[in-house]
């Protein structure tokens, strides 16, 4: 995976743990979501107020677990957009130890641009495309 320009800290909560004392597999998905939401807020693509205005919907998740996360670990999620299509975008993630950089997981998601009011997919907004291309240094001809 290429360089990540955005990392967001995640606090491991007691409720994230399973009986074995490490973060439950399902909580990894919540960590991805937490990072993704903060990534789009960091880029000023969503103000965080109305989920009906978030602009995309999750369509696919691939997640490779690399190591268990313990409650005492300092966790951060790296997020980057790796592809912009006409109506969708791909994001890649690193879930890692903030101190050592050791990987807990790697993931990829596909988001589809979505109008929650109408319940339909839409083309990616030009403002989103421009902002993400500039932040990530993506080739504007990439689709």
DSSP file (Angstrom, degrees, kcal/mol; ACC not computed):
  #  RESIDUE AA STRUCTURE BP1 BP2  ACC     N-H-->O    O-->H-N    N-H-->O    O-->H-N    TCO  KAPPA ALPHA  PHI   PSI    X-CA   Y-CA   Z-CA
    1    1 A X              0   0    0      0, 0.0     3,-0.1     0, 0.0    93,-0.0   0.000 360.0 360.0 360.0 145.4    0.0    0.0    0.0
    2    2 A X        -     0   0    0      1,-0.2    80,-0.0    78,-0.0    78,-0.0  -0.029 360.0 -58.7 -74.6-179.2    1.2    3.5   -0.8
    3    3 A X        -     0   0    0      1,-0.1     2,-0.5     2,-0.0    -1,-0.2  -0.273  47.8-139.1 -63.2 145.8    1.9    6.3    1.6
    4    4 A X        -     0   0    0      1,-0.1    76,-0.1    -3,-0.1     3,-0.1  -0.930  16.4-174.4-109.2 129.6   -0.9    7.5    3.9
    5    5 A X  S    S+     0   0    0     -2,-0.5     2,-0.4    74,-0.3    -1,-0.1   0.530  70.9  55.9 -97.9  -9.8   -1.3   11.2    4.5
    6    6 A X  E     +A   79   0A   0     73,-0.6    73,-2.2     2,-0.0     2,-0.4  -0.987  56.4 172.5-131.8 128.2   -4.0   10.9    7.1
    7    7 A X  E     -A   78   0A   0     -2,-0.4     2,-0.4    71,-0.2    71,-0.2  -0.982  10.3-164.8-128.3 143.4   -4.0    9.0   10.4
    8    8 A X  E     -A   77   0A   0     69,-2.3    69,-2.8    -2,-0.4     2,-0.1  -0.995  20.8-123.7-130.5 131.4   -6.7    9.1   13.1
    9    9 A X  E     -A   76   0A   0     -2,-0.4     2,-0.4    67,-0.2    67,-0.3  -0.420  21.5-159.3 -71.7 146.5   -6.3    7.8   16.6
   10   10 A X  E     -A   75   0A   0     65,-2.6    65,-0.8    -2,-0.1     2,-0.6  -0.996  10.5-139.8-126.8 129.4   -8.7    5.2   17.9
   11   11 A X        -     0   0    0     -2,-0.4     2,-0.6    63,-0.1    63,-0.1  -0.785  17.8-133.0 -89.6 124.0   -9.3    4.6   21.6
   12   12 A X        -     0   0    0     -2,-0.6     2,-0.3    61,-0.4    58,-0.0  -0.664  26.4-155.6 -76.3 121.4   -9.7    1.0   22.5
   13   13 A X    >   -     0   0    0     -2,-0.6     3,-1.8     1,-0.1     4,-0.4  -0.679  25.4-119.0 -99.1 153.2  -12.7    0.7   24.7
   14   14 A X  G >  S+     0   0    0      1,-0.3     3,-1.6    -2,-0.3    -1,-0.1   0.882 115.3  59.5 -54.7 -40.0  -13.4   -2.1   27.2
   15   15 A X  G 3  S+     0   0    0      1,-0.3    -1,-0.3     8,-0.0    -3,-0.0   0.622  93.8  66.1 -67.2 -13.3  -16.5   -3.0   25.3
   16   16 A X  G <  S+     0   0    0     -3,-1.8     8,-3.2     7,-0.1    -1,-0.3   0.646  85.8  95.2 -78.4 -15.7  -14.4   -3.6   22.2
   17   17 A X  B <   -E   23   0B   0     -3,-1.6     6,-0.2    -4,-0.4     2,-0.2  -0.452  62.3-149.4 -84.0 148.1  -12.8   -6.6   23.9
   18   18 A X    >   -     0   0    0      4,-2.5     3,-2.4    -2,-0.1     4,-0.1  -0.499  43.4 -85.1-101.4 178.4  -13.9  -10.2   23.5
   19   19 A X  T 3  S+     0   0    0      1,-0.3    -2,-0.0    -2,-0.2    -1,-0.0   0.715 126.6  63.7 -60.0 -19.7  -13.5  -13.0   26.2
   20   20 A X  T 3  S-     0   0    0      2,-0.2    -1,-0.3     1,-0.0     3,-0.1   0.527 116.7-112.6 -81.3  -5.1   -9.9  -13.6   25.0
   21   21 A X  S <  S+     0   0    0     -3,-2.4    50,-0.6     1,-0.3     2,-0.3   0.580  82.4 101.1  87.4  10.6   -8.9  -10.1   26.0
   22   22 A X  B    S-F   70   0C   0     48,-0.1    -4,-2.5    -4,-0.1    -1,-0.3  -0.828  85.7 -74.4-121.7 167.5   -8.3   -8.7   22.6
   23   23 A X  B     -E   17   0B   0     46,-2.9    46,-0.3    -2,-0.3    -6,-0.3  -0.356  54.4-114.5 -62.6 129.2  -10.4   -6.4   20.3
   24   24 A X    >>  -     0   0    0     -8,-3.2     3,-1.1     1,-0.1     4,-0.8  -0.310  22.2-116.5 -62.0 145.3  -13.2   -8.4   18.7
   25   25 A X  H >> S+     0   0    0      1,-0.3     3,-0.9     2,-0.2     4,-0.7   0.862 114.1  57.2 -53.1 -40.2  -13.0   -8.8   14.9
   26   26 A X  H >> S+     0   0    0      1,-0.3     4,-1.0     2,-0.2     3,-0.7   0.819  96.9  62.7 -64.4 -30.2  -16.2   -6.8   14.4
   27   27 A X  H <> S+     0   0    0     -3,-1.1     4,-2.2   -11,-0.2    -1,-0.3   0.796  90.4  68.0 -67.0 -26.8  -14.7   -3.8   16.3
   28   28 A X  H <X S+     0   0    0     -3,-0.9     4,-2.0    -4,-0.8    -1,-0.2   0.903  98.2  52.2 -56.3 -40.2  -12.0   -3.6   13.5
   29   29 A X  H <X S+     0   0    0     -4,-0.7     4,-2.3    -3,-0.7    -1,-0.2   0.874 106.8  51.9 -65.0 -36.9  -14.8   -2.5   11.2
   30   30 A X  H  X S+     0   0    0     -4,-1.0     4,-2.7     2,-0.2    -1,-0.2   0.883 107.1  53.4 -65.1 -38.0  -15.9    0.2   13.6
   31   31 A X  H  X S+     0   0    0     -4,-2.2     4,-2.3     2,-0.2    -2,-0.2   0.898 108.5  49.7 -63.7 -40.2  -12.3    1.5   13.7
   32   32 A X  H  X S+     0   0    0     -4,-2.0     4,-2.9     2,-0.2    -2,-0.2   0.936 112.0  48.0 -61.4 -45.8  -12.3    1.7    9.9
   33   33 A X  H  X S+     0   0    0     -4,-2.3     4,-2.7     2,-0.2     5,-0.3   0.912 109.9  52.0 -61.7 -43.6  -15.6    3.6    9.9
   34   34 A X  H  X S+     0   0    0     -4,-2.7     4,-1.8     1,-0.2    -1,-0.2   0.923 113.4  44.5 -59.3 -45.4  -14.3    5.9   12.6
   35   35 A X  H  X S+     0   0    0     -4,-2.3     4,-2.1     2,-0.2    -2,-0.2   0.917 112.4  51.8 -64.7 -44.1  -11.2    6.7   10.5
   36   36 A X  H  X S+     0   0    0     -4,-2.9     4,-2.1     1,-0.2     5,-0.2   0.914 109.7  48.7 -60.9 -45.5  -13.2    7.1    7.3
   37   37 A X  H  X S+     0   0    0     -4,-2.7     4,-1.8     1,-0.2    -1,-0.2   0.906 113.3  47.1 -62.4 -42.2  -15.7    9.6    8.8
   38   38 A X  H  X S+     0   0    0     -4,-1.8     4,-2.5    -5,-0.3    -1,-0.2   0.815 107.6  57.6 -71.9 -29.0  -12.8   11.6   10.2
   39   39 A X  H  X S+     0   0    0     -4,-2.1     4,-1.7     2,-0.2    -2,-0.2   0.944 109.5  43.6 -62.1 -49.6  -11.0   11.5    6.9
   40   40 A X  H  <>S+     0   0    0     -4,-2.1     5,-2.9     1,-0.2     6,-0.8   0.837 114.6  49.8 -70.6 -29.8  -13.9   13.1    5.1
   41   41 A X  H ><5S+     0   0    0     -4,-1.8     3,-1.6    -5,-0.2    -1,-0.2   0.898 107.2  55.0 -70.1 -39.3  -14.4   15.6    7.8
   42   42 A X  H 3<5S+     0   0    0     -4,-2.5    -2,-0.2     1,-0.3    -1,-0.2   0.862 109.0  48.2 -58.9 -36.8  -10.7   16.4    7.7
   43   43 A X  T 3<5S-     0   0    0     -4,-1.7    -1,-0.3    -5,-0.1    -2,-0.2   0.373 114.6-120.2 -84.7   4.5  -11.1   17.2    4.0
   44   44 A X  T < 5S+     0   0    0     -3,-1.6    -3,-0.2     2,-0.2     3,-0.1   0.841  76.4 128.1  57.1  37.0  -14.1   19.3    4.7
   45   45 A X  S   <S+     0   0    0     -5,-2.9     2,-0.3     1,-0.3    -4,-0.2   0.579  75.6  22.0 -93.8 -12.7  -16.3   17.1    2.6
   46   46 A X        -     0   0    0     -6,-0.8    -1,-0.3    -9,-0.1    -2,-0.2  -0.970  64.2-145.5-154.1 138.4  -18.9   16.6    5.3
   47   47 A X        -     0   0    0     -2,-0.3    -6,-0.1    -3,-0.1     7,-0.1   0.533  40.7-122.0 -85.5  -5.4  -19.7   18.7    8.4
   48   48 A X  S    S+     0   0    0      2,-0.2     3,-0.1     5,-0.1     6,-0.0   0.584  84.7 102.0  80.7   9.1  -20.6   15.8   10.6
   49   49 A X  S    S+     0   0    0      1,-0.3     2,-0.5     4,-0.1     3,-0.0   0.935  77.9  29.9 -93.3 -54.7  -24.1   17.0   11.3
   50   50 A X    >   -     0   0    0      1,-0.1     3,-2.0     3,-0.0    -1,-0.3  -0.927  56.0-157.8-115.7 120.4  -26.6   15.1    9.2
   51   51 A X  G >  S+     0   0    0     -2,-0.5     3,-1.1     1,-0.3     4,-0.2   0.704  94.6  68.7 -66.7 -17.2  -25.9   11.5    8.1
   52   52 A X  G 3  S+     0   0    0      1,-0.2    64,-0.5     2,-0.1    65,-0.3   0.616 101.3  48.2 -72.9 -11.0  -28.3   12.1    5.2
   53   53 A X  G <  S+     0   0    0     -3,-2.0    -1,-0.2     1,-0.1    -2,-0.2   0.219  75.4 108.1-109.6  12.2  -25.7   14.5    3.8
   54   54 A X  S <  S-     0   0    0     -3,-1.1    -1,-0.1     1,-0.1    -2,-0.1   0.802  73.7-139.6 -68.4 -27.9  -22.6   12.2    4.1
   55   55 A X        +     0   0    0     59,-0.3    59,-1.5    -4,-0.2     2,-0.3   0.266  65.4  49.6  95.5 -12.7  -22.5   11.7    0.3
   56   56 A X  E     -B  113   0A   0     57,-0.3     2,-0.4    65,-0.1    57,-0.2  -0.986  60.3-143.2-152.6 166.2  -21.6    8.0    0.0
   57   57 A X  E     -B  112   0A   0     55,-2.5    55,-2.8    -2,-0.3     2,-0.3  -0.973  31.5-106.9-130.6 144.5  -22.6    4.6    1.2
   58   58 A X  E     +B  111   0A   0     -2,-0.4    53,-0.2    53,-0.2     3,-0.1  -0.546  39.3 167.5 -72.8 129.4  -20.4    1.6    2.0
   59   59 A X  E     +     0   0A   0     51,-3.1     2,-0.3     1,-0.3    52,-0.2   0.665  60.3  13.8-113.6 -27.5  -20.6   -1.1   -0.7
   60   60 A X  E     -B  110   0A   0     50,-1.4    50,-1.9     2,-0.0     2,-0.4  -0.996  53.3-167.2-155.4 144.3  -17.7   -3.5    0.0
   61   61 A X  E     -B  109   0A   0     -2,-0.3     2,-0.4    48,-0.2    48,-0.2  -0.999   3.4-177.1-135.0 133.5  -15.2   -4.3    2.7
   62   62 A X  E     +B  108   0A   0     46,-2.6    46,-2.3    -2,-0.4     2,-0.4  -1.000  14.8 179.1-123.3 129.7  -12.0   -6.5    2.6
   63   63 A X  E     -B  107   0A   0     -2,-0.4     2,-0.6    44,-0.2    44,-0.2  -0.981  15.9-165.6-139.4 124.2  -10.1   -6.8    5.9
   64   64 A X  E     -B  106   0A   0     42,-3.2    42,-2.0    -2,-0.4     2,-0.4  -0.943  16.7-145.1-108.1 119.4   -7.0   -8.8    6.6
   65   65 A X  E     +B  105   0A   0     -2,-0.6    40,-0.3    40,-0.2     3,-0.1  -0.713  23.7 170.9 -83.7 129.5   -6.3   -9.3   10.3
   66   66 A X        -     0   0    0     38,-2.9     2,-0.3    -2,-0.4    39,-0.2   0.750  61.4  -7.2-109.1 -35.7   -2.6   -9.2   11.1
   67   67 A X  S    S-     0   0    0     37,-1.6    -1,-0.4    35,-0.1     2,-0.1  -0.985  75.9 -92.7-159.8 153.5   -2.3   -9.2   14.9
   68   68 A X        -     0   0    0     -2,-0.3     2,-0.5    -3,-0.1   -44,-0.1  -0.420  32.7-135.9 -71.6 147.8   -4.5   -8.9   17.9
   69   69 A X        -     0   0    0    -46,-0.3   -46,-2.9    -2,-0.1     2,-0.2  -0.906  18.8-156.7-102.3 129.9   -5.2   -5.5   19.5
   70   70 A X  B >   -F   22   0C   0     -2,-0.5     3,-1.7   -48,-0.2   -48,-0.1  -0.655  30.0-108.6-102.0 162.4   -5.0   -5.3   23.3
   71   71 A X  T 3  S+     0   0    0    -50,-0.6   -59,-0.2     1,-0.3    -1,-0.1   0.794 117.9  54.6 -60.7 -28.7   -6.7   -2.7   25.5
   72   72 A X  T 3  S+     0   0    0      2,-0.1    -1,-0.3     0, 0.0     2,-0.2   0.520  85.1 108.5 -85.0  -5.3   -3.3   -1.1   26.3
   73   73 A X    <   -     0   0    0     -3,-1.7     2,-0.8     1,-0.1   -61,-0.4  -0.475  68.4-133.4 -74.9 141.7   -2.3   -0.6   22.6
   74   74 A X        -     0   0    0     -2,-0.2    24,-3.5   -63,-0.1    25,-0.5  -0.870  34.6-164.3 -92.2 111.8   -2.3    2.9   21.1
   75   75 A X  E     +AC  10  97A   0    -65,-0.8   -65,-2.6    -2,-0.8     2,-0.3  -0.751  17.0 176.5-106.5 142.1   -4.1    2.4   17.9
   76   76 A X  E     -AC   9  96A   0     20,-2.2    20,-2.6    -2,-0.3     2,-0.5  -0.988  19.0-142.1-139.0 151.8   -4.3    4.6   14.8
   77   77 A X  E     -AC   8  95A   0    -69,-2.8   -69,-2.3    -2,-0.3     2,-0.4  -0.958   9.2-153.5-115.5 124.4   -6.0    4.1   11.4
   78   78 A X  E     -AC   7  94A   0     16,-3.0    16,-1.7    -2,-0.5     2,-0.4  -0.815  17.3-171.9 -92.8 136.0   -4.4    5.3    8.3
   79   79 A X  E     +AC   6  93A   0    -73,-2.2   -73,-0.6    -2,-0.4   -74,-0.3  -0.986  11.3 164.4-131.6 138.2   -6.8    6.1    5.4
   80   80 A X  E     - C   0  92A   0     12,-1.9    12,-2.7    -2,-0.4     2,-0.6  -0.990  35.1-125.3-147.3 149.9   -6.2    7.0    1.8
   81   81 A X  E     + C   0  91A   0     -2,-0.3    10,-0.3    10,-0.2     3,-0.1  -0.861  27.7 176.4 -91.8 124.9   -8.4    7.1   -1.3
   82   82 A X  E     +     0   0A   0      8,-2.1     2,-0.3    -2,-0.6     9,-0.2   0.612  62.4  24.6-106.1 -16.2   -6.7    5.0   -4.0
   83   83 A X  E     - C   0  90A   0      7,-1.2     7,-2.2    60,-0.1     2,-0.5  -0.979  54.2-162.1-152.7 137.0   -9.2    5.2   -6.8
   84   84 A X  E     + C   0  89A   0     -2,-0.3     5,-0.2     5,-0.2     2,-0.1  -0.980  20.3 176.2-117.1 119.3  -11.9    7.6   -7.9
   85   85 A X        -     0   0    0      3,-3.5    39,-0.2    -2,-0.5    57,-0.0  -0.236  48.1 -87.4-101.8-164.1  -14.5    6.2  -10.4
   86   86 A X  S    S+     0   0    0     57,-0.3    38,-2.8     1,-0.1     3,-0.0   0.915 121.6   2.4 -73.1 -44.0  -17.6    7.8  -11.9
   87   87 A X  S    S+     0   0    0     36,-0.3    26,-3.2    34,-0.0     2,-0.3   0.321 129.4  48.4-123.9   3.9  -19.9    6.8   -9.0
   88   88 A X  E     - D   0 112A   0     24,-0.3    -3,-3.5    36,-0.1     2,-0.3  -0.917  54.6-158.6-142.9 166.0  -17.5    5.1   -6.6
   89   89 A X  E     -CD  84 111A   0     22,-2.3    22,-2.8    -2,-0.3     2,-0.4  -0.993  14.8-135.7-145.8 148.8  -14.2    5.4   -4.8
   90   90 A X  E     -CD  83 110A   0     -7,-2.2    -8,-2.1    -2,-0.3    -7,-1.2  -0.855  18.0-166.9-104.6 139.3  -11.8    2.9   -3.2
   91   91 A X  E     -CD  81 109A   0     18,-2.5    18,-2.5    -2,-0.4     2,-0.3  -0.959   4.8-155.4-123.7 145.8  -10.2    3.6    0.2
   92   92 A X  E     -CD  80 108A   0    -12,-2.7   -12,-1.9    -2,-0.4     2,-0.3  -0.889  12.7-164.2-118.4 151.6   -7.3    1.7    1.8
   93   93 A X  E     -CD  79 107A   0     14,-2.4    14,-1.8    -2,-0.3     2,-0.4  -0.968  16.9-161.8-138.2 147.8   -6.6    1.5    5.5
   94   94 A X  E     -CD  78 106A   0    -16,-1.7   -16,-3.0    -2,-0.3     2,-0.6  -1.000   7.7-163.1-122.0 128.7   -3.8    0.5    7.9
   95   95 A X  E     +CD  77 105A   0     10,-2.9     9,-3.5    -2,-0.4    10,-1.8  -0.965  34.2 155.1-107.1 117.2   -4.7   -0.3   11.5
   96   96 A X  E     -CD  76 103A   0    -20,-2.6   -20,-2.2    -2,-0.6     2,-0.5  -0.883  51.9 -89.2-142.1 167.3   -1.5    0.0   13.4
   97   97 A X  E  >  -C   75   0A   0      5,-2.5     4,-2.2    -2,-0.3   -22,-0.2  -0.691  33.9-144.8 -76.4 124.8    0.2    0.6   16.7
   98   98 A X  T  4 S+     0   0    0    -24,-3.5    -1,-0.1    -2,-0.5   -23,-0.1   0.754  95.3  42.7 -66.4 -24.5    0.8    4.3   16.9
   99   99 A X  T  4 S+     0   0    0    -25,-0.5    -1,-0.2     3,-0.1   -24,-0.1   0.923 129.0  20.4 -87.6 -50.1    4.1    3.8   18.8
  100  100 A X  T  4 S-     0   0    0      2,-0.1    -2,-0.2     0, 0.0     3,-0.1   0.696  90.2-129.4 -95.7 -21.3    5.8    0.9   16.9
  101  101 A X     <  +     0   0    0     -4,-2.2    -3,-0.1     1,-0.3     2,-0.1   0.446  52.0 155.8  81.9  -0.3    4.0    1.0   13.6
  102  102 A X        -     0   0    0     -6,-0.1    -5,-2.5     1,-0.1     2,-0.3  -0.362  44.7-114.6 -62.2 137.9    3.3   -2.7   13.8
  103  103 A X  E     + D   0  96A   0     -7,-0.2    -7,-0.3     1,-0.2     3,-0.1  -0.549  34.9 174.3 -81.1 135.3    0.2   -3.7   11.8
  104  104 A X  E    S-     0   0A   0     -9,-3.5   -38,-2.9     1,-0.4   -37,-1.6   0.640  73.3 -18.9-100.5 -28.6   -3.0   -5.0   13.4
  105  105 A X  E     -BD  65  95A   0    -10,-1.8   -10,-2.9   -40,-0.3    -1,-0.4  -0.978  48.6-144.7-171.4 159.9   -4.8   -5.0   10.0
  106  106 A X  E     +BD  64  94A   0    -42,-2.0   -42,-3.2    -2,-0.3     2,-0.3  -0.981  27.4 174.7-131.0 145.1   -5.1   -3.8    6.5
  107  107 A X  E     -BD  63  93A   0    -14,-1.8   -14,-2.4    -2,-0.3     2,-0.3  -0.957  22.0-157.7-148.4 164.1   -8.3   -3.1    4.6
  108  108 A X  E     -BD  62  92A   0    -46,-2.3   -46,-2.6    -2,-0.3     2,-0.3  -0.989  15.0-174.3-141.8 137.4   -9.9   -1.8    1.5
  109  109 A X  E     -BD  61  91A   0    -18,-2.5   -18,-2.5    -2,-0.3     2,-0.5  -0.936  16.8-144.1-129.0 156.6  -13.4   -0.5    1.1
  110  110 A X  E     -BD  60  90A   0    -50,-1.9   -51,-3.1    -2,-0.3   -50,-1.4  -0.988  17.2-167.4-117.5 126.1  -15.5    0.6   -1.8
  111  111 A X  E     -BD  58  89A   0    -22,-2.8   -22,-2.3    -2,-0.5     2,-0.5  -0.892   8.1-149.5-110.2 143.7  -17.9    3.5   -1.3
  112  112 A X  E     -BD  57  88A   0    -55,-2.8   -55,-2.5    -2,-0.4   -24,-0.3  -0.952  25.8-113.1-113.3 131.3  -20.6    4.5   -3.7
  113  113 A X  E     -B   56   0A   0    -26,-3.2     9,-1.7    -2,-0.5     2,-0.4  -0.432  49.0-177.4 -60.9 132.5  -21.7    8.1   -4.1
  114  114 A X  E     -G  121   0D   0    -59,-1.5     2,-0.8     7,-0.3   -59,-0.3  -0.996  34.4-145.2-146.4 136.6  -25.3    8.1   -2.8
  115  115 A X  E  >> -G  120   0D   0      5,-3.0     4,-2.4    -2,-0.4     5,-1.2  -0.887  14.6-169.8-100.7 103.9  -28.2   10.5   -2.4
  116  116 A X  T  45S+     0   0    0     -2,-0.8    -1,-0.2   -64,-0.5   -63,-0.1   0.786  83.5  58.5 -66.9 -28.1  -29.9    9.4    0.9
  117  117 A X  T  45S+     0   0    0    -65,-0.3    -1,-0.2     1,-0.2   -64,-0.0   0.921 119.7  27.7 -66.1 -44.0  -32.9   11.7    0.2
  118  118 A X  T  45S-     0   0    0     -3,-0.2    -2,-0.2     2,-0.2    -1,-0.2   0.660 101.4-129.2 -92.8 -19.0  -33.7   10.0   -3.1
  119  119 A X  T  <5 +     0   0    0     -4,-2.4     2,-0.3     1,-0.3    -3,-0.2   0.833  67.7 114.7  74.1  32.8  -32.3    6.6   -2.3
  120  120 A X  E   < -G  115   0D   0     -5,-1.2    -5,-3.0     0, 0.0    -1,-0.3  -0.929  69.4-106.3-134.0 156.6  -30.2    6.4   -5.5
  121  121 A X  E     -G  114   0D   0     -2,-0.3     2,-0.3    -7,-0.2    -7,-0.3  -0.507  39.2-171.9 -75.7 152.3  -26.6    6.4   -6.6
  122  122 A X        -     0   0    0     -9,-1.7    -9,-0.2   -35,-0.2     3,-0.1  -0.908  31.1 -85.6-138.0 163.0  -25.2    9.5   -8.1
  123  123 A X        -     0   0    0     -2,-0.3   -36,-0.3     1,-0.1   -37,-0.1  -0.397  59.5 -89.1 -65.0 150.8  -22.0   10.6   -9.8
  124  124 A X        -     0   0    0    -38,-2.8    -1,-0.1   -39,-0.2     2,-0.1  -0.393  51.5-105.4 -57.3 135.9  -19.2   11.7   -7.4
  125  125 A X     >  -     0   0    0      1,-0.1     4,-2.5   -70,-0.1     3,-0.5  -0.422  20.5-128.2 -64.7 137.3  -19.5   15.4   -6.8
  126  126 A X  H  > S+     0   0    0      1,-0.2     4,-2.7     2,-0.2     5,-0.2   0.858 110.3  56.1 -55.1 -35.6  -16.9   17.4   -8.7
  127  127 A X  H  > S+     0   0    0      2,-0.2     4,-2.2     1,-0.2    -1,-0.2   0.890 108.3  47.3 -65.3 -38.2  -16.0   19.2   -5.4
  128  128 A X  H  > S+     0   0    0     -3,-0.5     4,-2.9     2,-0.2     5,-0.3   0.948 112.6  49.1 -64.1 -49.3  -15.2   15.8   -3.8
  129  129 A X  H  X S+     0   0    0     -4,-2.5     4,-2.7     1,-0.2     5,-0.2   0.926 113.6  46.1 -57.2 -47.6  -13.2   14.6   -6.8
  130  130 A X  H  X S+     0   0    0     -4,-2.7     4,-2.2    -5,-0.2    -1,-0.2   0.923 114.4  47.0 -63.2 -46.4  -11.1   17.8   -6.8
  131  131 A X  H  X S+     0   0    0     -4,-2.2     4,-2.5    -5,-0.2    -2,-0.2   0.923 115.9  43.7 -63.5 -46.0  -10.5   17.8   -3.1
  132  132 A X  H  X S+     0   0    0     -4,-2.9     4,-3.0     2,-0.2     6,-0.3   0.918 112.7  51.8 -68.3 -43.6   -9.5   14.2   -2.9
  133  133 A X  H  X>S+     0   0    0     -4,-2.7     4,-1.7    -5,-0.3     5,-1.2   0.919 113.4  45.4 -57.9 -43.6   -7.3   14.3   -6.0
  134  134 A X  H  <5S+     0   0    0     -4,-2.2    -2,-0.2    -5,-0.2    -1,-0.2   0.935 116.1  44.7 -66.3 -46.8   -5.5   17.3   -4.6
  135  135 A X  H  <5S+     0   0    0     -4,-2.5    -2,-0.2     1,-0.2    -1,-0.2   0.919 123.4  34.8 -64.2 -45.2   -5.1   15.8   -1.1
  136  136 A X  H  <5S-     0   0    0     -4,-3.0    -1,-0.2    -5,-0.2    -2,-0.2   0.620 102.9-124.5 -87.3 -14.3   -4.0   12.4   -2.4
  137  137 A X  T  <5 +     0   0    0     -4,-1.7    -3,-0.2    -5,-0.3    -4,-0.1   0.840  49.0 171.1  71.4  32.2   -2.1   13.5   -5.4
  138  138 A X      < -     0   0    0     -5,-1.2     2,-0.3    -6,-0.3    -1,-0.2  -0.454  41.3-104.8 -76.7 148.8   -4.2   11.3   -7.7
  139  139 A X    >   -     0   0    0      1,-0.1     3,-1.7    -2,-0.1    -1,-0.1  -0.583  24.4-138.4 -69.0 128.7   -3.9   11.5  -11.4
  140  140 A X  T 3  S+     0   0    0     -2,-0.3    -1,-0.1     1,-0.3    -2,-0.0   0.674 101.4  59.0 -67.7 -16.8   -7.0   13.3  -12.7
  141  141 A X  T 3  S+     0   0    0      2,-0.0    -1,-0.3     0, 0.0     2,-0.1   0.519  81.5 111.9 -87.2  -5.3   -7.4   10.9  -15.6
  142  142 A X    <         0   0    0     -3,-1.7   -59,-0.0     1,-0.1    -4,-0.0  -0.440 360.0 360.0 -70.1 137.4   -7.7    7.9  -13.2
  143  143 A X              0   0    0     -2,-0.1   -57,-0.3   -60,-0.1    -1,-0.1   0.349 360.0 360.0-142.6 360.0  -11.1    6.2  -13.0
